[in-house]
Amino acid sequence: MDQNAIWSKRYQEAGENYLFGTEPNRFLAHRQSLFMAGHSALSVADGEGRNSVWLAGLGLDVTAVEISAVALAKARQLAAVAGRQVQFVEADMFAADWPPADLSGKFDWVVGIFIQFVGPDLRKRQFDLLKALTKPGGCVVLQGYTPKQLEYRTGGPSTVENLYTPDILRAGFADWLIEELVEYEDELAEGSGHCGRSALIGMVARKPR
C-alpha cells in the first residue's frame, strides 16, 4: 500500500475527529517567538492542517503540502473555521516533478513535524528537499521520535530505521548551523495519533547565506 492510501485510510478512520488534534505541535508552538509576521513558511506532510493553520495565525504566508486528499479536506475545514489563509497543495514530495521551480529557495521556514515515514534510503533525499526549499538564511524546524519511542509505542514509526538520533540530524545538516538540537521526553496529547509518554527530538537549523 502506498503512502497516500495508508494515510488517507488513517484520516478516514478518524471520522470527524482530527487524528493528531487541532492544536499545533508543542515543540513548534514553544518556538513561537522565532516566527515573524510576513515571513514565508512551508509545512511539509502537513496532514490535517494543525501546524499550517497555527502558523498562518501568527501572520506568516503559509503553504502546506500533503499527499492525502482526505487530510487536505479536513485541513481546509480547519482553516475556514479559524478564519486563516493557507495555500494547500496536494502533492507527493518524492514525486519526480516536485518541488516545482517556483518553490525552490522560497521559504524563510520549512517545517517538518513527525515526517518519519521514510527510512535511511530516502532520508537524505527528504532532507535535501527541505534544504532546497529553504531560503539562504532561512531555517528548517524538525520534530521527531528517537529509537526509545519503540518502548513507549504512543505514536510514530514501528521500525527503528525511521527514527532520529542526534547523530543522524547532525550528519544530515552538517553544512548548516544547528541552532538547537534537543532530545527529551514529554507527555503528548495530540489527538489519538500521538498520545502518552514519548521519546522526542527537535531541531532548528539555519541555511548558510
N, C-alpha and C positions, 0 to 999 in steps of 0.2 A: 504494500500500500504506500502511495507517495505521500509527501508531507502535506499537500493540500487536502487529500482525503482524510488523513489522520487527524489533522487539526479541525477540519470542518466537522467531522464526526463528534469530536470533543465539545466544540462550541454548540452544536445542535443538541447534544445530550444535556447541556446545562439549561436548555429551555429559555425562559425569560430571565433567568439569573445570569450573572456575569461570572464566567469560570474563575477569573482571577480578581473579582471585585471591580469596583468602580473608582476606588481611591488610587492615587499614584503609588508606585513602588517606594518603599520607605527610604532606601538608600538615595534614590533620586530626589525625593522630596526634602530630605535633610540637607541637600545642597542647593536649596532654592536661591540662596544669596549669590550664587555664581551666575545665574541667568539674568540677562538684561533685556528689557523690553526692546523690541525692534531687531534683536538678533534672530538668525535663522536656525531652525533645528529640524533634524530628521530622526524619527523614531522608526527603527527597523524591526521587522517581525512584531508589529505593534499590537497585534491581537484585537481585543475589543475596545481599544481606544483609551484606556485609563491614563496612560502616560502622555500620549499626544494631546489629549483634551486638557490635562493639567498644565502642560507647557504652554498651550495656547492661552490659558487663563492668566499666565504671567505676562502676556503681551508679546510673546515670540511669534514669528512667522513659521508655522509648523507644517511639515509634510510627514505623512505616516505611510509606510509601506507594509503591506500584509498580503500573504498568499491566499488566504481564505475569504471568499465572498461572504460566507456566513458571519465571520468575525467582523468584516467591514460593515455589514448592515447594522450590527449592534453598535459598532463604534460611531457610525453616523447618527444613530439614535441618541447615544450618549452625548455627542457634541451638540445636537439640536436642543436637547433638554437643558444643557448647561449654557446655551447661547454662545458657543465658541466656534471659531472658524478654523478648520483643519483641512488641508488638502490631502484627501485619502487616495492612495494609489494601490490598485490590485496588481501585484507583480510577484514573481519568484526572483528573489535576489541572486539566485545562482543561474538564472537563465542566461544564455549566450549573449543576448542583446541587452542585458541590464548591467549597470545602470545606463540610462540614456546620457548622451553627451552633455545635455543642459544641466544635469545634476552633479557632474564631476567637479569637485572642489568648491561646491556651492555653500556648504553649511558651516556655521560657527560651532554648532553642536551636533554630534551624531551619537544617538543614544541606543544602546543595546541592552535590554533588560531580560535576563533569562533566555538568551538566544542559543542555548547549548543543545541544539538539535543536530549538530554535526560532530563527527569525530576528528581525529588528527589529520585524516586525509583531506578534509575540506576546511579545516580550521584556518589554515594560512590564507586560503582564498577568501574566506569570510572576513578575516582581519584586514586583508589587503583592500577589500571592498570598502570597509569602514574608513580606512585611511584615505582612499581615493575620493570619497565623498566629502571629506573634511577640508575646509579652507586652510591655507597656511596660517598658523597662529590659532586655529580652532582646536576643539577638544573632542575626544571620544570618552563617553561615560559607559562603563560596563558594570553590570551586576550579575553574579552567577553563583553557582554552588561549588563547593570543594568536595573532594572524594569522601570526606567524613559524612556527607549527606546520605550516603548509602546506608549508614547506620540508622538514620532518622526516618528516611522514606516518607517525608512530608511534602514531597514535590520534586520536580526535576527529573533528569535522565536516570535510567536504571543501570547504565553502563559507566564504568569509571573513566573510560576513554574520553567521554564527552565533558568531563568536569574540569574545572580550572584549579590550578595551583598558582602561587605567586611566581614560580619559575616560568610557567607557561606564559603568563601575561608579561613578565619582564622580557622574555625572549621575543614574544610576538610584537612588542612595542619598543624594542631595544634602540631604535633610531628616533624615538620620540622622548619628550620629557615627561616622565611619570610623576605627576604632581601629588597623587595619592594612590596608595595601594594598601588595602586593609583586609585582613582575614579575621572573621569574627563569627559569633553565634548570636541568634536572635529568635524570638518567637514571632513567626509570621502569621498574619491573618489577612491573606489576600484571596478572598473567595474560598471555594473548596479546593482549588488547584494548588495553592501554597498555604498550608495551614499547620502550624505547630513548630516545634523546635527545629531550627535549620542551621546548617553549616554554610556560611556565606563568604563571598569575597567581592570587593568592589574596587574599581579603578577609575581614576580620571587621568587621562594622558593628553598632552598637548603636542600638536604637529609643529615641527620647526617652520619658521618663516622663511 
